[in-house]
Amino acid sequence: MAWVNYVLSREADAIKIVVQGSPLLKTVEGEEQYLQIQHDINRLYLETFKGSYRIVEEDGKKAIVITYPIK
């Protein structure tokens, strides 16, 4: 069974979303380029609105960290 975990928090003047278990974090043979394009599109979209999109790894687990400014 697949699972996706989202954690939403507020940090100073930004909203932070941490996503674990996303299909975008799975390594699928032959789809690496497709997944990289998806990450690049997400990153460009968020950066356009002064946010950020990062992939982090902690204790062998990958997560997507999204921050978005709020004012």
Buried (B, 14 or more C-beta within 10 A) or exposed (E): EEEEEEEEEEEEEBBBBBBBBBEBBEEEEEEEEEBEEEBEEBBEEBEEEEBBBEBEEEEEEBBBBBBBEEE
